[in-house]
Amino acid sequence: MEYELQQNWDKILEHMHIAFSISDVVFRTFIKKLNVYSVQDNLLTILIDDTEIGDSKSFIQKKYSTFLAASIEEITGVHYQLKFISLSELDPINRENKTKAPEVKRNIPSNINPNYTFDTFIVGDNNDFAQAASLKVAEKPGESINPLYIYGGAGLGKTHLMHAIANYILENDPSKRVVYVTSEKFTNEIVEAVRGSNNDHSQSLKAFREKYRENVDVLLIDDIQFIIGKEATQQEFFFTFSHLTDSKKQVIISSDKHPSTMTTLDERFRSRFEMGITVDVKAPTYETRMAILRSKVDQENIHIDDSILDFIASNIISNIRELQGAINKVISFSSLCGKEVTMDLAKEALSDKINPDIKRPITIDYILETVADHFGITVKDILSNKRSSNIAYPRHICMYICRELTTSPLAEIGNKLGNRHHSTVLHSVEIIENKIAENDAETIQNIDVLKKKIDPQ
């Protein structure tokens, strides 16, 4: 029986993934880490490799044991009682003595964070396309995608991805000349270069152009939106950008906005940006937030109960930076007080961040996640091109509520909801408005319930 289970294990897990609509991030982070440990009569012991995912035994047992048992029975025809055991329980010394791989010394520019790598970037439904595009650029800079334009709100991981690209390139080819710069520093350098001189061939301008055009293989500029509107900076950037892309040198740009929503953006920039690929990083889903918290707990080699991580992940939803700050604060608070991390301690530590009396900001990402949860589908389903009624109807509802509860223009709503045209959003809004006008009871109830969830009075 054990041999049959081993032979069919990947098939069993994949069946569980699809049949019970388990999100990709949960499947990759938790489910794929499960293995058959032993079989005795009808008792199957499942091994959890907690060296990679941290203390997750109670979480997996509570949420996924029924799904796993059903999937095993579906594939093998045998009903097993399941028992879970962690690797650290079998070999506690192994966990304590786990050593880090020796660091490889590389010529990394001082403004590139060596800790921001693809290995430390938690992939979820909110950022998987951006991660995949970033990795492809890192593997073949200047060849496949140029430029790469990454956009999304503050604290969602854009800078992490840019540093990950830089680190990957330098690790695999130390000879590459990689330059990472914020738009503020880029602007300041241009101002210094042109100050006091109208001579286009002045030494300071020549030095600037050599730095960013001639001595660069990969240029990464963070927060490009701050350049837009500054005429001299914008013009110098355009010529630098054109020179590098025409020379097959890689350009990676980040911004908080899609190019189409930047009304002051010159048309020549839009056409240049469209030469490559534009990818967005959205607010993390619940599963991604839990994976981020577990990763941090595992790094710190401490135990924090699942209910506490759930409390943090359920209340801090829009920003990865805030999420990481919250778990850091709980850990520090526990250390300073000399107490173990309990729910009461976590609530006390985060009282300034998580307060039931503080109204949660209503954003497109927040509405998107609430609608997906209400209809029992994933955010990825809403953003997809699926047209089945169980997906299309929630998508229409989502667009309608975004129009109702936010001040975002139709173009921004469309970009956030799968890079759709503003006319598509308008069409969806009209569909829901017509249903309301026709007194469609289901639609009216769904809208009412969702509005109360999103904006409780």
N, C-alpha and C positions, 0 to 999 in steps of 0.2 A: 504493500500500500504506500509506503514511504517513497519507493522508487517512482510509482505512478504520479504521486504528488509533485515530486521534484521535476519530472518530465513535463508536467502540465502547469507548472507554477506561473510562468510568464503569461500563459493563456488565461489562467484563473484571475490574475491581477488585472489584466487588460479587460476581461469581462466585467469585473467589479468597477473599473474605471468608467466604462461605457454604460452599463446597465443601471448604475446608481448615480449617474451624472456627477461624478467626482471631478472637481476642477483640476486642470492640468498642474497647477502649482502644488496642490495637496498630494496629487498622485506622485509627482516627482519628489517632493520633499519627504513624505511619510510612507506612502503605500509601497513604492518600489524598494524601500529599504527593508521590507519584511521578507523573511525566509523561513523555510521549514527547519525546525530544530530536531524534533523527534515525534514519532507516532507510537502510541501504546494503546492497543485496542482501538477505542473510538475517541481517544484523547489526543488531540493534535497540539503540540507546543510550537508556537510561533516565536521566532527570534527577532528582536528589534535591535538594530545596530545604532545604539544611542551615542556612539562616539561621533557620529556625523550629525544627528538631529537633536541631540540633547535628551533630557528626561521627558519622554512623550508617551510612556506606557499607558497611563490612565486616560490620556486624551484619545489614543488610538483604540483602546479597549472599549471606551464608552461610546465613541462615535461610529466606529467602523467594524467592530467584531461581527455584528449581525450581517452586514453586507458581505464580509469576507466568508463567513460560514455558508451563506446562500450561494455565493459564487463557486465555492468549492463543491457544494452539492450539485450545482448545475452542471459543472464540467466532469466531475468524477462519479456522480450518482451516489455518493456516500455522505451521510450526515455526521459531522464531527463536532465534538465539544472542543472549544478552543481555549487554550491557555497561552498567556503572553509572558515572555521573559526577556529581560534586557541583557545585552552583552556585558554591561558593567556588573550585573548581578552574578554572572558566571565568572568573570575575571576582573574584580575590582582593581587589582594592581595595574592591569592594562590601561585603565582609564587614568589613574593617577600618574603613571609613568609615560603617558603619551607625550612624545617629544615633537617639537616643531621641526620641519625640514630646514636645513641650514639656509640662510639667506644668501642669495646670489647678488653680489655687488655689481651694480650696473651704473652707468653714467646717466642718472636720472636728474633732470633739471630740478632745482630746489623748490619750484612752485608746483611740481606734480606730486601728488600724495601717493606714496608707494602702497598704501593700504587700500586704495581704490582700484580694485582689479575686477575682472569678470568673475573670478572665483568668489569674491565677497559681495557680488551684486545679486540680490534675491530676485529671481525672475518670476513674474506672475502674469495673469491675464491683462494687467494694466500696462505692462512694459515689454512683453515678449518680442513684439515686432521691432521695437527700438533696440533691444539687446541684440537681436539677430542681425540687424543691419549694422550695428556698431562693430560686432565681431567680424562680419564680412569685410568691413573697411579695414579693421586692424590686421586681418590676414593678408589682404591685398591692397595696401594703400595706393591710391592714385589710379587704380585699374578698373574696379567694378562700379563703385558708387562715388560720384564726385560732382558736387559737394554732398556731404551728409548734413542735413538740417534737423536738429533735435529740438522739439519745443514742448513746453508744459509749465505748470505752475511752479512756484518756489518750493524747494525742499522735496522734490519728487524723484531726484536721482539723475538729472541731466549732467551735472558736473561729475558725478561718480562715473557715468558712462564715458565722458570725455577723457578723464584721467585713466580709465581702464584701457581705452584705445591707445593712449600714449604709452602706458606701461607695457602693454602687449607688444607693440611695435618695437620698443627699445629692448625688450627681453629677447625677442627673436632676431633683431638686427640692430645691434648697438651702434652701427655706423650711420643709421638714419638720423637726420637733423630734425628733431621734433621741437616745436615752439608752441607753448600754451600761454595764452594771454587773455586777461579780462578786457572787455571793451573799454572800461575806464582807463586802464593802463595804456591801451592802444591809443586812445584819444589824447591822453596826456603826453605821450611820446610824439605824436604828430604836432601838437601845440608847441612843444619845445623845439621841434625841428623847424617849424615855419616862423617861430617868433623872431621878430626883428629883421626879417629878410624876406624880400619878394623874389629872390633869385631862385628859380626852380632847380638850379644846379649847385646850390650851396652844399657845403660839406656835410652839414647836419642832416639835410634831406637825403643826400646820397647814402649816408650811414644808415638812416632809417630804412631806405628802400633795399639796401643790401641785406640788412637784418631780416626783413620780412618777405623779400622776394628771391634774392640770390642765394642766401644761406639757409634755406628752408626746404625740407622734403615733406613735412607734415605741419600744417598750421591749424591750431585749434583756438577759436575765439569764443569766449563765453559771454552770454547776455548781449547779443548783437543789437537788441532793441535800443540800447542806450546810445548807439552810434547814429541811428536813424534820426534825421532832422538836423544834425550838425554838419553843415555843408562841406567844410574842408575835410573833416574826418571821413565823411561818407564817400567823397570823391577819391581820397587816397585809398580807402578800403576797396573801392570798386576796381581801381587799377591793380592793386595788389592781388585781389581775388582773381581777376581775369588773367593776370600774368601766371599765377600758380596753376590754375585749372588748365590753361592752354599749354602749360609745360608738363602736364600730367603729374603735378604735385598735389597731394591730398589736402583738402580743406574740410574742416568740420566746424560747424557753427551751432550755437545753442541760443534759444530765445524763449521768452515766456509766451510768445504769440505765434500763431501760424502766419506766414507771409501775407496771406490774403486779407487778414484782419488789421494789418498795419497800414492805415490809410495814408500816412505820409511817406510810405516806402516808394521809392522811384521804380517805375515800371521796368527799367533795365535790370534792377536787382531781382524782381520777381521772375523774369525770364531766365536769369542766370541760376537762381535757386532751383528752378524747375528742371534744370539739366540733370540734377541728381535725384535724391529721394528725401522726402520730408516725413519724419516719423514723430509721433507724439508719445509722451510719458504721462499717463493719467494717474489719478489718485489711487493708492493701493487698495485692492479688495481685502475683505476680512481675512481670507486664507493667506494672502501675501503678508498682511500685517502680522499674523500669528507666526509665519515663517521667519520674519525679520526679528521678532521678539525671541523666538527659540534660538535663532542663530546667536544673538547677543548673550543669552543665558548660557549657551554652550561655551562660548568664548570665555566667559567669566568663570566657568566651571562651578556654578552654584545651582541650587535647586529653588525654583519658584513654581508654585502650584499652577496647574492649567487654569483654574478659575480666576487667578490674579492676572494672568496674561490675557485671558478673555476679557476681563474688565478693562484693561488698558486698550486692547485692540478694538473693542466695541465703542469706546468713547473718543479715541483719537484717530480720526479716519482720513483726514484730507492731506496729511503731510508726513512724509517719512522722517524728516528732520525732527519734527515734534515728537514723533513716536519713539525715535531713538533717544531723544532727550528725556522723555518720560521714564523709560526703563532705566536709563543711567541715573536719574534722580532717585528712583526707588532703591536701586542697589546702593548708591551713596548714602542715602538716608538710613538704610538698614545698617551699613557699616559704621556710620557715625554714632548711631544710637546703641550699637552693640546688640541688636535684636534681629531675629530671623524675619524674613519677609512674610508677612501675613496680609490678609485683605485689609484689615484695619490700618496697618502701617502704610500700605500702598495708597489707600484713600487719603490718609493724612499727608503723605508726601506729595500727592498730586492734587491737593485741594484747590490750588490756584489754577490748575489746568483742567480738571474734571469737576465741574460744579453743576448739579442739576438745575440750578437757578439761572445759569448763564445760557442764553439762547445760542444755539449752534448756527453758524453762518450757512446760508443756503447757496450752494454752488451747483453747477451742472453735474459735477462728479458725484456729489452727495445725492442728488435726485436720481441719477443713473443707478447708483448702487441700491437705493431704497426701492425703486421700481422693480429692479431685477429680483431683489429679495421677496417683494410682495407677490410676484407672479411665479416664483419658484424656478427662475431661469438664471443664467449667468450674465454678467456684464458683457462678456465676449459675445453672447448670443445677440444682444441688442445691437452691438457694434458691427455684427457680421452682415453679410448680404442675404441671409436666410429670409425667405418670404412666406414661410408657413404661418398660419394665423396665430399660433401660440407664441410666435416671436414678433410678427409684424404689428399685432395689436398693442402689446406692451411698448413697442418702439414708438408708435403713434402717441400713446399716452405720455411717454417720457418727453417727447418733443413738445407736446401741448403744455405739460406742467413746467418745463423749462421756460417756455414763453410766458407763462402766467406768473411764475414765482421769482424769476430773475430779470435783470435788466440787460442781459446779454443779447446782442443782435442775432438775427437768424443765421448769419454766416458763421458766427462763433459756435452756436448750438450745433449746426451741421458739421463743423470741423471736429467738435468734441464727440459727436455721435457717429463716428465712422467715416469722417472726411466726406460728408454728404453736402450737396449743393443746397443753398438757402431755399431754393424753390421746393426741394423735397421736404424741408422742415415745414414750410408754409402749407404744403399739401396735407401733411400729417395733422397739422393744427386744424385745418378745415374739416378733415374727416371726423375728428373728435368733436368739434363744434357742431357739426351736423347731427351727430349721435345725441348730443346733449339737447339740441333743439327738437329732436324727435322723441325726447323723453325716454331714451334708452336706459332702463333701470340699472343694468349691469355697469355701463360706463359711468353713469352718475355716481353710483356707489363706489366704484374703484377710484374715481377722482376725489371724492370726498374723503375716503379712508387714507389715500396717499397724501393728500394735503395736510391732514391732521398728523400723519407720521412725520412728514417733512417739516412742518411748521406748527407744532402744538401751541395752542393759545393758553 
